[in-house]
Amino acid sequence: RRTFRGDDGVVREIEHHVHTPREHRRAAARAGLTLVHCFDRVVGETVRGFYERAGRLDAYEQQRGLAVVLALSYVRA
């Protein structure tokens, strides 16, 4: 599970699963899907402010470069 504090100050928790992009693509291929778009982002300067407001710049430095978003769009082959 991962937690984060929103701009409203509320701490939220989500279930966290780690799968590589390759694992996603293999599963999609087995399901007869073809990748049409891939969008991915890593922890970087654009989110540094979130860490700073949470008082967690130490975590930012440890996680900088970590892949955190992967959005894949498929169509049925």
C-alpha positions in Angstrom: 0.0 0.0 0.0 1.1 3.5 -0.7 0.0 6.7 1.0 0.0 10.3 0.0 -1.3 13.6 1.4 -3.6 15.5 -0.9 -3.6 19.3 -1.2 -6.6 19.2 1.2 -4.3 17.7 3.9 -6.1 14.3 3.9 -3.9 11.2 3.8 -5.0 8.7 1.3 -3.9 5.1 0.8 -4.0 3.0 -2.3 -3.1 -0.6 -3.1 0.2 -0.7 -4.9 1.3 -3.4 -7.5 4.5 -3.3 -9.5 4.4 -4.6 -13.0 7.0 -3.9 -15.7 5.9 -2.4 -19.0 7.0 -5.6 -20.6 4.7 -7.7 -18.4 1.8 -5.4 -19.3 2.6 -5.8 -23.0 2.9 -9.6 -22.8 -0.5 -9.9 -20.9 -2.1 -7.6 -23.5 -0.7 -9.7 -26.4 -2.0 -12.9 -24.8 -5.5 -11.2 -24.6 -5.3 -10.3 -28.3 -4.6 -6.6 -27.9 -2.3 -4.3 -29.8 -0.6 -1.3 -28.2 -1.5 2.0 -29.8 -0.2 4.5 -27.3 2.1 4.6 -24.3 2.4 7.4 -21.7 4.9 7.2 -18.9 6.3 9.6 -16.3 8.9 9.4 -13.5 9.4 11.3 -10.3 11.1 14.5 -11.3 11.1 18.3 -10.9 7.4 18.7 -11.9 6.3 16.9 -8.7 9.1 18.2 -6.3 6.6 20.7 -4.8 4.4 17.9 -3.6 7.3 16.4 -1.7 8.4 19.7 -0.4 4.9 20.6 1.0 4.7 17.2 2.7 8.1 17.8 4.3 9.5 14.8 2.4 12.4 16.2 0.3 14.4 13.2 1.5 12.0 10.9 -0.1 12.0 13.0 -3.3 15.8 12.6 -3.5 15.5 8.8 -3.0 12.7 8.4 -5.5 13.8 10.9 -8.2 13.8 9.0 -11.6 11.4 6.3 -10.3 8.7 5.4 -12.8 5.3 6.1 -11.2 2.8 6.4 -14.1 2.3 4.1 -17.0 -0.8 4.5 -19.2 -1.2 2.1 -22.1 -3.9 2.2 -24.7 -4.7 -0.9 -26.7 -7.1 -2.1 -29.4 -8.3 -5.6 -30.0 -6.3 -7.1 -32.8 
